[in-house]
């Protein structure tokens, strides 16, 4: 479930960044290209989370 949420939010935020970036640079907004790039970034984030070592939990007494 957390992977679906991660992909969903990377898709939404990727579209926002793609739209703003194309508007600020004077280019054209391409929905398909932005969707592909944002989902690839989402998969990279998920893979990085799987590879990264788990943090040790410490208790503060």
N, C-alpha and C positions, 0 to 999 in steps of 0.2 A: 504494500500500500504506500509506503513512504517513497518508493521509486516512482510510482505514478504521480504522486504529489510533486516530487522534484521535477519530473518531466513537464508536468502541467505548468508549474511556475516558471521554469526556464523558457518554455514556449511563450507564455504571456509577456514576461519581462524582455525576452529577446525581440518580440514584435514591437514593444514600446521603444526599445533602444534602436532598433532598425529604422523605425519611422522617424524618430527624432534625429538620428544620425543622417538619414537621407535628406530631411528637411533642412538641417543646419548646413549641410555641405552643398545643397542645391541640386542633388541628384534625384533620381526617381526611386520610389519605394517599390521593392519587389517582395511580395508576400511569400512566394515559394522559396526563394533563396534565403530569406530571413528565417523561415520556418526550419529549413534544413540545417542552417548554421546553429540556430538556438537548440535544436534537439541533439545535435552532435555535441554541443557544449554540455548539455544536460547529461548525456551518456558519459562524457569524460569526468564530470563531477561525481557521478555515481561510482565509476571505476576507481577514482581517486579515493573515495570514501571506503571502498572495499580493501584497497591496498594499504592505506594509512594504518599505522599501529593504533590499537585501542588505547585510550588514556586510562591511567590507573586512578581509581577512585580513592581519595583520601578522606578520612573522617577528621573533622576538627572538633576536638573535645574541649 
